[in-house]
Structures are given as structure tokens and as C-alpha cells.
Amino acid sequence: MTTARRDTYTPETLLSVAVQVFNERGYDGTSMEHLSKAAGISKSSIYHHVAGKEELLQRAVSRALDELFAVLEEPGALRGRAVARVEYVTRRTVEVLVAELPYVTLLLRVRGNTRTERWALERRREFDHQVAELLKAAAADGDLRADMDIRLATRLLFGMVNSLVEWYRPHPGTTPDQLADAVVSMALDGLRTKS
């Protein structure tokens, strides 16, 4: 793990280091001592900016959740046929995951052991619910299969998207757009009605 230099320390670099350590050790397995060593600063310097590691967790998962919920407010998610909106949201969710990979990884690993984790899980459920409503509208329009249970389809769709955090690493040859194209094609081709 790269240790941040003291003269380049900022609250943002502290957050970045905390997310890296949380993802490596698990939130419960991370102490303030681990964070202090990884950031290359004293624990008192950390406490000068945050109340503790749960505040760092709150900031990190909020960053991921804010980016995901912002997708639902974009014009492509609000206008047009429901199936086009589902495709748009799926594509943009993949793009957010790639752009915010460490933060989304942490979000997907919270288990509900703290107030912040329970809040994050509830927000994730709300995001899934909003996407399920889009899928339901697309099925009602006749663009997606009516025989598919919407809750199951939502879980399968986001199971595919969320699994990216376990194996995706940026590398030459695969762009985020190509990755989004593959996910949209694999997921939605199976859900679309046959013409």
C-alpha cells in the first residue's frame, strides 16, 4: 500500500486512503491506527478533520450513493420510453461503478453492522426500487418480457453490474463504454420481448 506523504495530506486524500484500507481489511477490521499508518499522519491529525472512522465510511458511501442517485435525475433516466430509460440507467450505473470503483466497492461490501452501514443499505434498496419501477413500466409498455418477475429481474441485473467490483480493473483494450455495452447487451437482450 502506498503511504501518503504528510505534505500532500488533504481531507480528500485521507478519504481515498481510508477507502483503500476499508476495502483491503474490511471496515470492521480497520482501526484508526491502520488508517493513520496508511495515510502517514498521526491519529490526532485524522481526528482534527473527522470524528472517527464511521464518519469516513459515511463520506465514502455517500460519494458512491450520490453518484448513483444522480444518474436517476439525468434527462436520459427521466424522458423517453421506459425501456430506453432502463438501458440508460444500466449503462450509466456501469460508468459510475468504473469511475468510482473503490467507493462503489466499499458501498457494496457494507453489511449493516453500524448506523452508517444500515443507512447505506437502505439507500441501495431505494435505488433498486426505483430501477424496478422502470423495469415494471417497460414491461407494461410491452418492451420487456411480462413473464419475468420484476424483483428477480432487478436483482439479476444489478447482480451482474455489482459483480464488476470483484473483477474489473481498468486496462488498455477495454473502455468503460465497451464494458457498459456488454452489460446492457447481455442483460437487456434476455429481458426484451421477441419481435
N, C-alpha and C positions, 0 to 999 in steps of 0.2 A: 504494500500500500504506500502511495506517495504521501509524504508528510508535507503539509502546507508550511511555507515559511512565515515566520512571525510578522515580517514587514509587509506581507501581502494579505494578511488576515482581514476579512470583512464578514459581516453577518451572512452574506450570500455564500462565501467560501466555507464558512462554518456549516451552513446548511448542507452544502454539497458534500462535505466530508462526513457529516452525520448520516446522510442518506446512504453513502457508500458503506459506512460501518454498520448501520442497521441492516442493510441488505446482506452483508457478509456474516455478521454474528447473530442476526435476529434482533428485534427490538428488545425483547426481554433479556437477551444475553449481552446487551451492551450497557456498560457502566459509564458514568461521567469520566472516569479515569481513561477508559478506552477512547472516548471522544477527545479528551484533552491531548492524549498522546498522538492520535491520528492527525489532529489539527495543528499540533506543535505549539500549543498555547496552554496556559495554566487553567485549571478548573475555575478559578476566580474570574478569569477573563471571559470564560463562557457564561458564567452566572451574571456578569455585567450586562450581557445582552439578552439572555433568556432565563426564564425561571428554572428550567431544567430540561431533561431530555424529552419529556412529553410535549413541551412547547415546540421543540424542534420537530417532533413527529407531526404535530398539528400543522406546522408551517409546510412541511413536506407533502403530506397527503392533501392539504388544501390546494397546493400548487397543482397537483395532478387532477384533483376533482374540479377545480376552477377551469382548467383547460378542457376537460371533457364536457362539462356543462355548457361552456361557451359554444361548443360545436352545435348544441341543440338550439342556440339562438341565432345561428348564421342563416342567411337567406336560403341556402340550399336545403336546410333542415326544416324550414318553415313554409316554403312555397312549392307548388307543383304536385304531381301525383304522389301518393304515399309511397309507392314502390321506389320512385326516384329519390325520395327523401330518405328511405331506409338505406339505399345504396350510398347516398351522400354521407349519412351519419356513420355507416360502417367504414367507408373509405377514410373519413376524417378521424375516426377513432383510431384506426391503424396509424395514421400520420401523427396524431398526438402521442400515441404509445412510443413510436420511434423517436420523436423529438424530445420526449420527457421520460425516456426509458428507465432511468434509476428511480424516478419519483413514482411512476406508474407501477414499477416492480414492487416498491415498498407498499403502495396502496393495496395491491393485490395480495400481499402477504400478511396484512393485519388480521388478527384473529378475534378481536373483541375483548381482550383482557383488560383494557383501560377505557376510561371515558372517551378519549380521543379515538380509539380503535372502534368502539361501538358507534360513535358518530359517523366515522368514515364508512363503516359497513352499511349504515342506514342510508347514507348519501349514494353509495353504489347501488343499493336496491332501488332507490328513486330513479337513478339514471336508467337502470334496466327496465323499470316500469314504463318510463317514457318511450323507450325504444320498443317495448312490447306493444304499446298503443299504436305506434307507427306500423308495426307488422300487422296488427289487427286491422287497421284501416286499409292496408294494401291487400289483405285477404278479402275484406269486404268489397273492395273495388274489383275483385276477380283477377288481380295480378299475381297473387301468391296462392299457393295451394290451400284450400279450405279444410283439407283433411289433416293438416298439421296442427298440433296443439301449440298455441302461441307461446305459452310459458316455456315449453320444451324447446321450441324454435329459438326463442331469445337466449335461453341457456346454452344451446348448442352454438349459436352464432358467437356469443361472447366467450364461450369456452375456447373456440378457435382463435379469436382475436387475443384473448388474455394469455393463451399459451405462448404467444410470441415472446413474452418477457423471459421465458425459460430458455429459449434457444437463439433468438435473434441477436446478432451482433453486427453492427454496420461494417460492411466490407465492400471493396470495389466490385462492380459487376451486378449488384442488386441495389436498386434505388428504392426509397420508400414508396414511390409511385408504383413500381413493379410489385412490391410486396402487397400494397393495397389492392392492386388489380387482381392479384392471385386470390386474396381472401374474398373479395367481392364475387369473383367468378365462382370459386368453389362453394361458397355459402349460398349465394342467391340463385345460382343455376339450379340447385337442388330444391329450392323453395318456390321457384316460379311455376306458374301453370304452364302446361304444354300447349303450344299454339297449334 
